[in-house]
Amino acid sequence: MTEKLALITGASRGLGNALAEALAPTHHIVAVARTTGALEELDDRIKAAGGSATLAPMDVTVPEAMATLCRGIHDRWGKLDLWLHTAIHATALCPAPSVAAKDWTKAVAINATATSVLIPYVAPLLGQSGRAVFFDDPKAGEKFYGTYGATKAAQMALARSWQAETERTGPKVRILQPQPMATALRARFHPGEDRAALATIQEEAARLLPQILAD
């Protein structure tokens, strides 16, 4: 296989979905998400445009599944060129005293713990020359964003530590901040917002792609 290989965790919808399509002309896409139907639709669009994808309908919060995924990548391809981590859980906005235990647990599992599991699994596949990309959404400390803001900040803290640790050795770790997009995630935070003023996921993927691939 001569084309590059990109792993996208959280590829079924939103920015991850759009980035998978944007990368498909130059990369074979390994698309990870829980929603099989959405992955199949993504695969259809990628193939229709002349690209190729491998679908991995898995839950990023299950360490055994992520270990199987990464072992499969190693056995089939031997390495990864690119990892985009877009999997995220957005809880409903609420005051800090009203945070539900089940919402906190789910957000910690997806936004923080899954990242801590994936980094050591994916790092050997990236080696020194690959690159990992995370996407910041700085809401920590804002009112009503307690659960999302705290768990997203934990994810970014892990990513920034890894970025500092690998600055001289690789892999390259990048942290990008998307502009507000008309996604289902944002609609949960801002119901009734005028979505006409927001970027589409395709527009934002096109804007971010040069930063993702830049040397």
Backbone as JSON Lines, residues from 0, in Angstrom:
{"i":0,"aa":"M","n":[0.85,-1.19,0.0],"ca":[0.0,0.0,0.0],"c":[0.88,1.24,0.0]}
{"i":1,"aa":"T","n":[0.73,2.07,-1.03],"ca":[1.59,3.24,-1.17],"c":[0.94,4.51,-0.64]}
{"i":2,"aa":"E","n":[-0.39,4.56,-0.59],"ca":[-1.02,5.77,-0.09],"c":[-0.91,5.83,1.43]}
{"i":3,"aa":"K","n":[-1.05,7.02,1.95],"ca":[-0.92,7.21,3.39],"c":[-2.18,6.72,4.1]}
{"i":4,"aa":"L","n":[-2.02,6.49,5.4],"ca":[-3.09,5.9,6.2],"c":[-3.49,6.87,7.31]}
{"i":5,"aa":"A","n":[-4.78,7.18,7.4],"ca":[-5.29,8.1,8.42],"c":[-6.33,7.41,9.27]}
{"i":6,"aa":"L","n":[-6.14,7.43,10.57],"ca":[-7.11,6.94,11.54],"c":[-7.92,8.12,12.05]}
{"i":7,"aa":"I","n":[-9.24,8.0,11.98],"ca":[-10.11,9.06,12.49],"c":[-11.05,8.46,13.52]}
{"i":8,"aa":"T","n":[-10.86,8.83,14.78],"ca":[-11.75,8.38,15.85],"c":[-12.84,9.44,16.03]}
{"i":9,"aa":"G","n":[-14.09,8.99,15.85],"ca":[-15.22,9.91,15.85],"c":[-15.58,10.35,14.45]}
{"i":10,"aa":"A","n":[-15.64,9.37,13.52],"ca":[-15.79,9.7,12.09],"c":[-17.22,9.65,11.59]}
{"i":11,"aa":"S","n":[-18.18,9.33,12.44],"ca":[-19.53,9.11,11.93],"c":[-20.3,10.39,11.65]}
{"i":12,"aa":"R","n":[-19.89,11.49,12.29],"ca":[-20.64,12.74,12.1],"c":[-19.72,13.93,12.4]}
{"i":13,"aa":"G","n":[-20.24,15.11,12.14],"ca":[-19.53,16.33,12.5],"c":[-18.22,16.51,11.77]}
{"i":14,"aa":"L","n":[-17.27,17.17,12.44],"ca":[-15.99,17.5,11.83],"c":[-15.22,16.25,11.43]}
{"i":15,"aa":"G","n":[-15.25,15.2,12.25],"ca":[-14.54,13.98,11.92],"c":[-15.02,13.38,10.61]}
{"i":16,"aa":"N","n":[-16.31,13.41,10.4],"ca":[-16.9,12.9,9.17],"c":[-16.43,13.7,7.96]}
{"i":17,"aa":"A","n":[-16.46,15.03,8.09],"ca":[-16.04,15.89,6.98],"c":[-14.55,15.76,6.7]}
{"i":18,"aa":"L","n":[-13.75,15.62,7.75],"ca":[-12.3,15.47,7.55],"c":[-11.97,14.14,6.89]}
{"i":19,"aa":"A","n":[-12.73,13.11,7.19],"ca":[-12.52,11.82,6.54],"c":[-12.69,11.96,5.03]}
{"i":20,"aa":"E","n":[-13.73,12.65,4.6],"ca":[-13.94,12.86,3.17],"c":[-12.86,13.75,2.57]}
{"i":21,"aa":"A","n":[-12.45,14.77,3.31],"ca":[-11.44,15.7,2.8],"c":[-10.08,15.03,2.64]}
{"i":22,"aa":"L","n":[-9.77,14.06,3.5],"ca":[-8.49,13.37,3.45],"c":[-8.48,12.2,2.47]}
{"i":23,"aa":"A","n":[-9.66,11.71,2.1],"ca":[-9.75,10.49,1.31],"c":[-9.02,10.54,-0.04]}
{"i":24,"aa":"P","n":[-8.9,11.7,-0.7],"ca":[-8.15,11.7,-1.97],"c":[-6.67,11.35,-1.81]}
{"i":25,"aa":"T","n":[-6.11,11.53,-0.62],"ca":[-4.68,11.29,-0.42],"c":[-4.38,10.23,0.64]}
{"i":26,"aa":"H","n":[-5.4,9.76,1.35],"ca":[-5.2,8.8,2.44],"c":[-6.24,7.69,2.36]}
{"i":27,"aa":"H","n":[-5.82,6.49,2.74],"ca":[-6.8,5.45,3.06],"c":[-7.31,5.75,4.46]}
{"i":28,"aa":"I","n":[-8.62,5.77,4.64],"ca":[-9.24,6.2,5.89],"c":[-9.64,4.99,6.73]}
{"i":29,"aa":"V","n":[-9.2,4.96,7.97],"ca":[-9.71,4.01,8.95],"c":[-10.68,4.79,9.84]}
{"i":30,"aa":"A","n":[-11.97,4.54,9.65],"ca":[-13.01,5.35,10.28],"c":[-13.6,4.61,11.48]}
{"i":31,"aa":"V","n":[-13.5,5.24,12.66],"ca":[-13.96,4.63,13.9],"c":[-15.13,5.42,14.46]}
{"i":32,"aa":"A","n":[-16.21,4.71,14.79],"ca":[-17.36,5.32,15.46],"c":[-18.3,4.19,15.87]}
{"i":33,"aa":"R","n":[-19.26,4.5,16.72],"ca":[-20.21,3.48,17.16],"c":[-21.33,3.26,16.15]}
{"i":34,"aa":"T","n":[-21.65,4.27,15.34],"ca":[-22.83,4.23,14.48],"c":[-22.49,3.59,13.14]}
{"i":35,"aa":"T","n":[-22.86,2.34,12.97],"ca":[-22.5,1.6,11.76],"c":[-23.12,2.23,10.51]}
{"i":36,"aa":"G","n":[-24.39,2.62,10.59],"ca":[-25.06,3.19,9.42],"c":[-24.36,4.44,8.92]}
{"i":37,"aa":"A","n":[-23.95,5.32,9.83],"ca":[-23.28,6.55,9.43],"c":[-21.91,6.25,8.81]}
{"i":38,"aa":"L","n":[-21.23,5.25,9.34],"ca":[-19.94,4.85,8.76],"c":[-20.13,4.3,7.34]}
{"i":39,"aa":"E","n":[-21.17,3.52,7.14],"ca":[-21.43,2.97,5.81],"c":[-21.75,4.07,4.81]}
{"i":40,"aa":"E","n":[-22.49,5.08,5.25],"ca":[-22.78,6.22,4.37],"c":[-21.5,6.98,4.02]}
{"i":41,"aa":"L","n":[-20.63,7.13,5.0],"ca":[-19.33,7.77,4.75],"c":[-18.53,6.95,3.75]}
{"i":42,"aa":"D","n":[-18.5,5.65,3.93],"ca":[-17.78,4.76,3.02],"c":[-18.3,4.9,1.59]}
{"i":43,"aa":"D","n":[-19.61,4.98,1.45],"ca":[-20.21,5.13,0.11],"c":[-19.74,6.42,-0.56]}
{"i":44,"aa":"R","n":[-19.7,7.51,0.21],"ca":[-19.29,8.79,-0.37],"c":[-17.8,8.77,-0.73]}
{"i":45,"aa":"I","n":[-17.0,8.17,0.13],"ca":[-15.55,8.09,-0.15],"c":[-15.31,7.26,-1.4]}
{"i":46,"aa":"K","n":[-15.96,6.12,-1.52],"ca":[-15.78,5.26,-2.68],"c":[-16.29,5.93,-3.96]}
{"i":47,"aa":"A","n":[-17.41,6.65,-3.85],"ca":[-17.95,7.33,-5.02],"c":[-17.0,8.39,-5.55]}
{"i":48,"aa":"A","n":[-16.17,8.93,-4.66],"ca":[-15.18,9.95,-5.06],"c":[-13.84,9.33,-5.44]}
{"i":49,"aa":"G","n":[-13.77,8.01,-5.45],"ca":[-12.53,7.34,-5.87],"c":[-11.59,6.98,-4.75]}
{"i":50,"aa":"G","n":[-12.0,7.16,-3.5],"ca":[-11.14,6.85,-2.37],"c":[-11.44,5.48,-1.78]}
{"i":51,"aa":"S","n":[-10.8,5.19,-0.65],"ca":[-11.01,3.9,0.0],"c":[-11.01,4.09,1.51]}
{"i":52,"aa":"A","n":[-11.73,3.21,2.2],"ca":[-11.85,3.31,3.65],"c":[-11.99,1.93,4.25]}
{"i":53,"aa":"T","n":[-11.58,1.82,5.5],"ca":[-11.82,0.65,6.32],"c":[-12.7,1.09,7.48]}
{"i":54,"aa":"L","n":[-13.83,0.44,7.66],"ca":[-14.76,0.84,8.71],"c":[-14.51,0.04,9.98]}
{"i":55,"aa":"A","n":[-14.51,0.73,11.11],"ca":[-14.29,0.09,12.41],"c":[-15.4,0.54,13.35]}
{"i":56,"aa":"P","n":[-16.55,-0.13,13.32],"ca":[-17.65,0.25,14.22],"c":[-17.36,-0.19,15.64]}
{"i":57,"aa":"M","n":[-16.71,0.68,16.37],"ca":[-16.24,0.37,17.72],"c":[-16.52,1.52,18.67]}
{"i":58,"aa":"D","n":[-16.51,1.22,19.94],"ca":[-16.71,2.2,21.0],"c":[-15.34,2.57,21.58]}
{"i":59,"aa":"V","n":[-14.99,3.85,21.48],"ca":[-13.66,4.27,21.95],"c":[-13.5,4.14,23.46]}
{"i":60,"aa":"T","n":[-14.59,3.93,24.19],"ca":[-14.5,3.8,25.64],"c":[-14.21,2.37,26.07]}
{"i":61,"aa":"V","n":[-14.1,1.45,25.12],"ca":[-13.81,0.05,25.45],"c":[-12.34,-0.22,25.14]}
{"i":62,"aa":"P","n":[-11.48,-0.29,26.15],"ca":[-10.04,-0.45,25.9],"c":[-9.71,-1.68,25.05]}
{"i":63,"aa":"E","n":[-10.44,-2.78,25.27],"ca":[-10.16,-3.99,24.51],"c":[-10.43,-3.79,23.02]}
{"i":64,"aa":"A","n":[-11.47,-3.03,22.71],"ca":[-11.78,-2.75,21.31],"c":[-10.69,-1.89,20.67]}
{"i":65,"aa":"M","n":[-10.19,-0.89,21.42],"ca":[-9.15,-0.03,20.88],"c":[-7.83,-0.79,20.73]}
{"i":66,"aa":"A","n":[-7.57,-1.71,21.63],"ca":[-6.37,-2.55,21.5],"c":[-6.47,-3.43,20.26]}
{"i":67,"aa":"T","n":[-7.66,-4.0,20.02],"ca":[-7.87,-4.82,18.83],"c":[-7.72,-4.0,17.56]}
{"i":68,"aa":"L","n":[-8.27,-2.78,17.59],"ca":[-8.15,-1.88,16.44],"c":[-6.69,-1.61,16.11]}
{"i":69,"aa":"C","n":[-5.93,-1.2,17.09],"ca":[-4.53,-0.83,16.84],"c":[-3.68,-2.03,16.48]}
{"i":70,"aa":"R","n":[-3.97,-3.19,17.07],"ca":[-3.24,-4.39,16.68],"c":[-3.57,-4.74,15.22]}
{"i":71,"aa":"G","n":[-4.83,-4.56,14.83],"ca":[-5.21,-4.83,13.46],"c":[-4.51,-3.91,12.47]}
{"i":72,"aa":"I","n":[-4.39,-2.63,12.83],"ca":[-3.67,-1.68,11.97],"c":[-2.21,-2.11,11.84]}
{"i":73,"aa":"H","n":[-1.62,-2.49,12.96],"ca":[-0.21,-2.92,12.93],"c":[-0.03,-4.15,12.05]}
{"i":74,"aa":"D","n":[-0.9,-5.12,12.22],"ca":[-0.75,-6.37,11.48],"c":[-1.0,-6.18,9.99]}
{"i":75,"aa":"R","n":[-1.89,-5.28,9.63],"ca":[-2.23,-5.1,8.22],"c":[-1.32,-4.12,7.51]}
{"i":76,"aa":"W","n":[-1.0,-2.99,8.19],"ca":[-0.25,-1.93,7.53],"c":[1.11,-1.62,8.17]}
{"i":77,"aa":"G","n":[1.26,-1.96,9.42],"ca":[2.54,-1.75,10.08],"c":[2.73,-0.38,10.7]}
{"i":78,"aa":"K","n":[1.91,0.59,10.29],"ca":[2.1,1.94,10.82],"c":[0.88,2.8,10.5]}
{"i":79,"aa":"L","n":[0.89,3.99,11.08],"ca":[-0.09,5.05,10.76],"c":[0.67,6.31,10.37]}
{"i":80,"aa":"D","n":[0.11,7.05,9.42],"ca":[0.68,8.35,9.09],"c":[0.0,9.48,9.85]}
{"i":81,"aa":"L","n":[-1.28,9.3,10.19],"ca":[-2.06,10.4,10.74],"c":[-3.15,9.85,11.64]}
{"i":82,"aa":"W","n":[-3.33,10.5,12.79],"ca":[-4.46,10.2,13.68],"c":[-5.17,11.5,14.0]}
{"i":83,"aa":"L","n":[-6.46,11.55,13.7],"ca":[-7.31,12.68,14.07],"c":[-8.29,12.2,15.13]}
{"i":84,"aa":"H","n":[-8.25,12.82,16.3],"ca":[-9.13,12.4,17.39],"c":[-10.27,13.43,17.53]}
{"i":85,"aa":"T","n":[-11.42,13.07,17.0],"ca":[-12.57,13.99,17.03],"c":[-13.71,13.46,17.87]}
{"i":86,"aa":"A","n":[-13.57,12.27,18.46],"ca":[-14.64,11.72,19.29],"c":[-14.85,12.6,20.52]}
{"i":87,"aa":"I","n":[-16.1,12.94,20.78],"ca":[-16.4,13.85,21.89],"c":[-17.83,13.6,22.37]}
{"i":88,"aa":"H","n":[-18.04,13.82,23.65],"ca":[-19.4,13.73,24.2],"c":[-19.77,15.08,24.78]}
{"i":89,"aa":"A","n":[-20.89,15.61,24.33],"ca":[-21.37,16.9,24.83],"c":[-22.61,16.68,25.68]}
{"i":90,"aa":"T","n":[-22.5,17.01,26.94],"ca":[-23.66,16.91,27.83],"c":[-24.48,18.19,27.73]}
{"i":91,"aa":"A","n":[-25.72,18.1,28.15],"ca":[-26.56,19.3,28.17],"c":[-26.0,20.31,29.16]}
{"i":92,"aa":"L","n":[-26.16,21.58,28.85],"ca":[-25.7,22.64,29.75],"c":[-26.54,22.63,31.02]}
{"i":93,"aa":"C","n":[-25.85,22.82,32.15],"ca":[-26.58,22.89,33.42],"c":[-25.67,23.51,34.47]}
{"i":94,"aa":"P","n":[-26.24,24.05,35.55],"ca":[-25.41,24.58,36.64],"c":[-24.6,23.46,37.28]}
{"i":95,"aa":"A","n":[-23.47,23.82,37.85],"ca":[-22.59,22.83,38.47],"c":[-23.3,21.99,39.54]}
{"i":96,"aa":"P","n":[-24.18,22.59,40.38],"ca":[-24.85,21.76,41.39],"c":[-25.84,20.76,40.79]}
{"i":97,"aa":"S","n":[-26.17,20.92,39.52],"ca":[-27.16,20.04,38.9],"c":[-26.54,18.98,38.0]}
{"i":98,"aa":"V","n":[-25.21,18.87,37.99],"ca":[-24.56,17.88,37.14],"c":[-24.99,16.48,37.56]}
{"i":99,"aa":"A","n":[-25.51,15.71,36.59],"ca":[-25.95,14.34,36.87],"c":[-24.76,13.39,36.85]}
{"i":100,"aa":"A","n":[-24.75,12.46,37.76],"ca":[-23.62,11.53,37.88],"c":[-23.42,10.74,36.58]}
{"i":101,"aa":"K","n":[-24.51,10.33,35.94],"ca":[-24.37,9.53,34.72],"c":[-23.79,10.37,33.58]}
{"i":102,"aa":"D","n":[-24.14,11.67,33.52],"ca":[-23.58,12.55,32.49],"c":[-22.09,12.77,32.73]}
{"i":103,"aa":"W","n":[-21.71,12.97,33.98],"ca":[-20.29,13.17,34.31],"c":[-19.49,11.93,33.96]}
{"i":104,"aa":"T","n":[-20.0,10.77,34.33],"ca":[-19.29,9.52,34.08],"c":[-19.09,9.29,32.59]}
{"i":105,"aa":"K","n":[-20.13,9.54,31.8],"ca":[-20.03,9.32,30.35],"c":[-19.05,10.31,29.72]}
{"i":106,"aa":"A","n":[-19.11,11.57,30.14],"ca":[-18.21,12.59,29.59],"c":[-16.76,12.28,29.94]}
{"i":107,"aa":"V","n":[-16.5,11.86,31.17],"ca":[-15.14,11.49,31.56],"c":[-14.65,10.31,30.73]}
{"i":108,"aa":"A","n":[-15.51,9.32,30.52],"ca":[-15.13,8.12,29.78],"c":[-14.76,8.44,28.34]}
{"i":109,"aa":"I","n":[-15.57,9.26,27.67],"ca":[-15.34,9.55,26.25],"c":[-14.29,10.63,26.06]}
{"i":110,"aa":"N","n":[-14.41,11.71,26.8],"ca":[-13.56,12.87,26.54],"c":[-12.16,12.76,27.15]}
{"i":111,"aa":"A","n":[-12.06,12.1,28.27],"ca":[-10.76,12.03,28.97],"c":[-10.16,10.63,28.97]}
{"i":112,"aa":"T","n":[-10.87,9.66,29.55],"ca":[-10.28,8.33,29.71],"c":[-9.95,7.69,28.37]}
{"i":113,"aa":"A","n":[-10.85,7.78,27.4],"ca":[-10.59,7.18,26.08],"c":[-9.33,7.76,25.46]}
{"i":114,"aa":"T","n":[-9.11,9.06,25.64],"ca":[-7.9,9.69,25.11],"c":[-6.66,9.14,25.78]}
{"i":115,"aa":"S","n":[-6.73,8.92,27.1],"ca":[-5.59,8.39,27.84],"c":[-5.28,6.96,27.43]}
{"i":116,"aa":"V","n":[-6.28,6.22,26.99],"ca":[-6.08,4.85,26.52],"c":[-5.53,4.85,25.09]}
{"i":117,"aa":"L","n":[-6.07,5.72,24.25],"ca":[-5.69,5.72,22.83],"c":[-4.26,6.2,22.59]}
{"i":118,"aa":"I","n":[-3.82,7.2,23.31],"ca":[-2.49,7.75,23.06],"c":[-1.41,6.66,23.14]}
{"i":119,"aa":"P","n":[-1.34,5.87,24.2],"ca":[-0.3,4.83,24.23],"c":[-0.51,3.72,23.21]}
{"i":120,"aa":"Y","n":[-1.74,3.49,22.78],"ca":[-1.99,2.48,21.74],"c":[-1.56,2.99,20.36]}
{"i":121,"aa":"V","n":[-1.84,4.25,20.08],"ca":[-1.61,4.8,18.74],"c":[-0.17,5.26,18.57]}
{"i":122,"aa":"A","n":[0.47,5.75,19.63],"ca":[1.81,6.32,19.52],"c":[2.81,5.39,18.81]}
{"i":123,"aa":"P","n":[2.86,4.09,19.14],"ca":[3.83,3.24,18.43],"c":[3.54,3.13,16.94]}
{"i":124,"aa":"L","n":[2.28,3.23,16.55],"ca":[1.93,3.16,15.13],"c":[2.37,4.42,14.39]}
{"i":125,"aa":"L","n":[2.36,5.56,15.07],"ca":[2.78,6.82,14.44],"c":[4.3,6.9,14.35]}
{"i":126,"aa":"G","n":[5.0,6.26,15.29],"ca":[6.45,6.33,15.29],"c":[6.96,7.75,15.44]}
{"i":127,"aa":"Q","n":[8.08,8.06,14.81],"ca":[8.65,9.4,14.9],"c":[8.15,10.32,13.79]}
{"i":128,"aa":"S","n":[7.66,9.75,12.7],"ca":[7.32,10.57,11.54],"c":[5.84,10.85,11.38]}
{"i":129,"aa":"G","n":[4.97,10.15,12.12],"ca":[3.54,10.38,12.0],"c":[3.1,11.64,12.73]}
{"i":130,"aa":"R","n":[1.81,11.89,12.69],"ca":[1.29,13.07,13.38],"c":[-0.09,12.77,13.97]}
{"i":131,"aa":"A","n":[-0.35,13.36,15.12],"ca":[-1.64,13.25,15.8],"c":[-2.23,14.65,15.92]}
{"i":132,"aa":"V","n":[-3.53,14.76,15.73],"ca":[-4.2,16.06,15.77],"c":[-5.4,15.99,16.71]}
{"i":133,"aa":"F","n":[-5.45,16.95,17.62],"ca":[-6.56,17.1,18.56],"c":[-7.24,18.44,18.29]}
{"i":134,"aa":"F","n":[-8.47,18.56,18.74],"ca":[-9.27,19.74,18.42],"c":[-9.81,20.35,19.71]}
{"i":135,"aa":"D","n":[-9.35,21.55,19.99],"ca":[-9.69,22.21,21.24],"c":[-11.03,22.94,21.14]}
{"i":136,"aa":"D","n":[-11.7,23.03,22.26],"ca":[-12.94,23.8,22.39],"c":[-12.96,24.35,23.81]}
{"i":137,"aa":"P","n":[-12.24,25.46,24.04],"ca":[-11.99,25.91,25.41],"c":[-13.23,26.48,26.1]}
{"i":138,"aa":"K","n":[-13.89,25.65,26.87],"ca":[-15.08,26.07,27.61],"c":[-14.91,25.95,29.12]}
{"i":139,"aa":"A","n":[-13.75,25.48,29.56],"ca":[-13.54,25.27,30.99],"c":[-13.73,26.57,31.76]}
{"i":140,"aa":"G","n":[-14.52,26.51,32.8],"ca":[-14.76,27.67,33.65],"c":[-15.92,28.53,33.22]}
{"i":141,"aa":"E","n":[-16.49,28.28,32.03],"ca":[-17.66,29.06,31.6],"c":[-18.91,28.53,32.3]}
{"i":142,"aa":"K","n":[-19.85,29.41,32.58],"ca":[-21.05,28.98,33.29],"c":[-21.84,27.97,32.47]}
{"i":143,"aa":"F","n":[-22.32,26.96,33.17],"ca":[-23.14,25.87,32.65],"c":[-22.36,24.84,31.82]}
{"i":144,"aa":"Y","n":[-21.06,25.06,31.6],"ca":[-20.26,24.12,30.83],"c":[-19.43,23.2,31.73]}
{"i":145,"aa":"G","n":[-19.81,23.07,32.99],"ca":[-18.97,22.36,33.96],"c":[-18.49,21.0,33.49]}
{"i":146,"aa":"T","n":[-19.41,20.12,33.11],"ca":[-19.02,18.75,32.73],"c":[-18.23,18.73,31.44]}
{"i":147,"aa":"Y","n":[-18.76,19.35,30.41],"ca":[-18.07,19.35,29.12],"c":[-16.74,20.1,29.22]}
{"i":148,"aa":"G","n":[-16.77,21.28,29.84],"ca":[-15.56,22.09,29.93],"c":[-14.45,21.39,30.69]}
{"i":149,"aa":"A","n":[-14.79,20.73,31.79],"ca":[-13.78,20.06,32.61],"c":[-13.19,18.85,31.89]}
{"i":150,"aa":"T","n":[-14.04,18.05,31.26],"ca":[-13.54,16.82,30.61],"c":[-12.82,17.13,29.31]}
{"i":151,"aa":"K","n":[-13.26,18.16,28.6],"ca":[-12.53,18.56,27.39],"c":[-11.17,19.15,27.78]}
{"i":152,"aa":"A","n":[-11.11,19.91,28.86],"ca":[-9.85,20.46,29.33],"c":[-8.89,19.35,29.73]}
{"i":153,"aa":"A","n":[-9.41,18.28,30.33],"ca":[-8.56,17.14,30.69],"c":[-7.98,16.5,29.43]}
{"i":154,"aa":"Q","n":[-8.8,16.37,28.4],"ca":[-8.3,15.82,27.13],"c":[-7.18,16.69,26.56]}
{"i":155,"aa":"M","n":[-7.38,17.99,26.58],"ca":[-6.38,18.9,26.03],"c":[-5.11,18.89,26.87]}
{"i":156,"aa":"A","n":[-5.23,18.71,28.18],"ca":[-4.04,18.65,29.03],"c":[-3.18,17.44,28.65]}
{"i":157,"aa":"L","n":[-3.83,16.31,28.4],"ca":[-3.09,15.13,27.95],"c":[-2.4,15.39,26.62]}
{"i":158,"aa":"A","n":[-3.15,15.99,25.69],"ca":[-2.6,16.25,24.36],"c":[-1.43,17.23,24.43]}
{"i":159,"aa":"R","n":[-1.53,18.26,25.25],"ca":[-0.45,19.24,25.35],"c":[0.8,18.64,26.01]}
{"i":160,"aa":"S","n":[0.6,17.77,26.97],"ca":[1.76,17.1,27.57],"c":[2.47,16.24,26.53]}
{"i":161,"aa":"W","n":[1.69,15.49,25.76],"ca":[2.28,14.65,24.72],"c":[2.97,15.51,23.66]}
{"i":162,"aa":"Q","n":[2.37,16.63,23.34],"ca":[2.97,17.54,22.36],"c":[4.32,18.04,22.85]}
{"i":163,"aa":"A","n":[4.41,18.43,24.12],"ca":[5.67,18.91,24.67],"c":[6.72,17.81,24.74]}
{"i":164,"aa":"E","n":[6.29,16.6,25.06],"ca":[7.21,15.48,25.21],"c":[7.81,15.02,23.88]}
{"i":165,"aa":"T","n":[7.08,15.25,22.8],"ca":[7.51,14.73,21.49],"c":[8.01,15.82,20.55]}
{"i":166,"aa":"E","n":[8.22,17.02,21.08],"ca":[8.61,18.14,20.22],"c":[9.88,17.84,19.43]}
{"i":167,"aa":"R","n":[10.84,17.18,20.04],"ca":[12.11,16.9,19.36],"c":[12.17,15.51,18.75]}
{"i":168,"aa":"T","n":[11.36,14.6,19.26],"ca":[11.49,13.2,18.84],"c":[10.41,12.75,17.87]}
{"i":169,"aa":"G","n":[9.25,13.46,17.82],"ca":[8.12,12.96,17.07],"c":[7.39,11.88,17.87]}
{"i":170,"aa":"P","n":[6.17,11.56,17.5],"ca":[5.45,12.11,16.36],"c":[5.05,13.57,16.58]}
{"i":171,"aa":"K","n":[4.67,14.23,15.5],"ca":[4.18,15.6,15.62],"c":[2.77,15.58,16.22]}
{"i":172,"aa":"V","n":[2.56,16.38,17.24],"ca":[1.24,16.49,17.87],"c":[0.75,17.9,17.68]}
{"i":173,"aa":"R","n":[-0.4,18.04,17.06],"ca":[-0.96,19.37,16.79],"c":[-2.29,19.52,17.51]}
{"i":174,"aa":"I","n":[-2.55,20.72,17.97],"ca":[-3.82,21.06,18.61],"c":[-4.41,22.23,17.84]}
{"i":175,"aa":"L","n":[-5.54,22.01,17.22],"ca":[-6.2,23.03,16.42],"c":[-7.53,23.42,17.06]}
{"i":176,"aa":"Q","n":[-7.96,24.63,16.78],"ca":[-9.24,25.11,17.33],"c":[-10.2,25.42,16.2]}
{"i":177,"aa":"P","n":[-11.19,24.57,15.99],"ca":[-12.17,24.83,14.93],"c":[-13.02,26.05,15.23]}
{"i":178,"aa":"Q","n":[-13.5,26.66,14.18],"ca":[-14.47,27.74,14.32],"c":[-15.84,27.15,14.64]}
{"i":179,"aa":"P","n":[-16.77,27.96,15.14],"ca":[-18.13,27.44,15.41],"c":[-18.76,26.87,14.15]}
{"i":180,"aa":"M","n":[-19.3,25.67,14.27],"ca":[-19.88,24.98,13.13],"c":[-21.33,24.6,13.41]}
{"i":181,"aa":"A","n":[-22.08,24.42,12.35],"ca":[-23.49,24.04,12.46],"c":[-23.59,22.53,12.65]}
{"i":182,"aa":"T","n":[-23.2,22.07,13.84],"ca":[-23.22,20.64,14.14],"c":[-24.3,20.32,15.17]}
{"i":183,"aa":"A","n":[-24.61,19.03,15.29],"ca":[-25.56,18.59,16.3],"c":[-25.02,18.88,17.7]}
{"i":184,"aa":"L","n":[-23.7,18.76,17.88],"ca":[-23.09,19.05,19.17],"c":[-23.35,20.5,19.57]}
{"i":185,"aa":"R","n":[-23.1,21.43,18.65],"ca":[-23.32,22.84,18.98],"c":[-24.8,23.13,19.22]}
{"i":186,"aa":"A","n":[-25.67,22.45,18.49],"ca":[-27.11,22.67,18.67],"c":[-27.55,22.3,20.08]}
{"i":187,"aa":"R","n":[-26.86,21.33,20.7],"ca":[-27.2,20.97,22.08],"c":[-26.85,22.1,23.04]}
{"i":188,"aa":"F","n":[-25.77,22.82,22.73],"ca":[-25.33,23.9,23.59],"c":[-26.09,25.2,23.31]}
{"i":189,"aa":"H","n":[-26.47,25.4,22.06],"ca":[-27.08,26.67,21.66],"c":[-28.38,26.44,20.88]}
{"i":190,"aa":"P","n":[-29.4,25.91,21.52],"ca":[-30.66,25.68,20.81],"c":[-31.29,27.01,20.37]}
{"i":191,"aa":"G","n":[-31.8,27.03,19.16],"ca":[-32.42,28.24,18.65],"c":[-31.45,29.23,18.04]}
{"i":192,"aa":"E","n":[-30.16,28.91,18.02],"ca":[-29.16,29.8,17.44],"c":[-29.36,29.92,15.93]}
{"i":193,"aa":"D","n":[-29.05,31.08,15.39],"ca":[-29.09,31.28,13.94],"c":[-27.92,30.54,13.32]}
{"i":194,"aa":"R","n":[-28.2,29.38,12.71],"ca":[-27.14,28.54,12.18],"c":[-26.62,29.02,10.84]}
{"i":195,"aa":"A","n":[-27.3,29.98,10.24],"ca":[-26.85,30.49,8.94],"c":[-25.5,31.19,9.05]}
{"i":196,"aa":"A","n":[-25.19,31.71,10.24],"ca":[-23.92,32.43,10.43],"c":[-22.76,31.49,10.75]}
{"i":197,"aa":"L","n":[-23.04,30.21,10.92],"ca":[-22.0,29.25,11.3],"c":[-21.4,28.58,10.08]}
{"i":198,"aa":"A","n":[-20.15,28.15,10.21],"ca":[-19.5,27.42,9.12],"c":[-20.09,26.02,9.02]}
{"i":199,"aa":"T","n":[-20.11,25.48,7.81],"ca":[-20.48,24.08,7.65],"c":[-19.27,23.21,8.01]}
{"i":200,"aa":"I","n":[-19.52,21.95,8.28],"ca":[-18.41,21.06,8.62],"c":[-17.47,20.9,7.43]}
{"i":201,"aa":"Q","n":[-18.02,20.97,6.22],"ca":[-17.17,20.86,5.02],"c":[-16.27,22.08,4.88]}
{"i":202,"aa":"E","n":[-16.81,23.26,5.14],"ca":[-16.0,24.48,5.06],"c":[-14.88,24.45,6.1]}
{"i":203,"aa":"E","n":[-15.2,24.0,7.3],"ca":[-14.2,23.99,8.35],"c":[-13.14,22.92,8.09]}
{"i":204,"aa":"A","n":[-13.57,21.79,7.56],"ca":[-12.59,20.75,7.2],"c":[-11.62,21.27,6.15]}
{"i":205,"aa":"A","n":[-12.13,22.0,5.16],"ca":[-11.26,22.56,4.12],"c":[-10.31,23.59,4.7]}
{"i":206,"aa":"R","n":[-10.75,24.36,5.69],"ca":[-9.88,25.37,6.31],"c":[-8.79,24.72,7.15]}
{"i":207,"aa":"L","n":[-9.14,23.65,7.85],"ca":[-8.2,23.02,8.77],"c":[-7.22,22.08,8.06]}
{"i":208,"aa":"L","n":[-7.61,21.56,6.92],"ca":[-6.79,20.53,6.27],"c":[-5.35,20.97,6.01]}
{"i":209,"aa":"P","n":[-5.1,22.18,5.5],"ca":[-3.69,22.6,5.3],"c":[-2.91,22.61,6.62]}
{"i":210,"aa":"Q","n":[-3.55,22.99,7.73],"ca":[-2.86,22.99,9.01],"c":[-2.57,21.57,9.48]}
{"i":211,"aa":"I","n":[-3.48,20.66,9.21],"ca":[-3.29,19.27,9.59],"c":[-2.11,18.64,8.84]}
{"i":212,"aa":"L","n":[-1.97,18.97,7.56],"ca":[-0.97,18.32,6.72],"c":[0.34,19.08,6.6]}
{"i":213,"aa":"A","n":[0.37,20.31,7.12],"ca":[1.59,21.11,6.99],"c":[2.76,20.46,7.71]}
{"i":214,"aa":"D","n":[3.96,20.58,7.14],"ca":[5.17,20.04,7.75],"c":[5.6,20.91,8.93]}
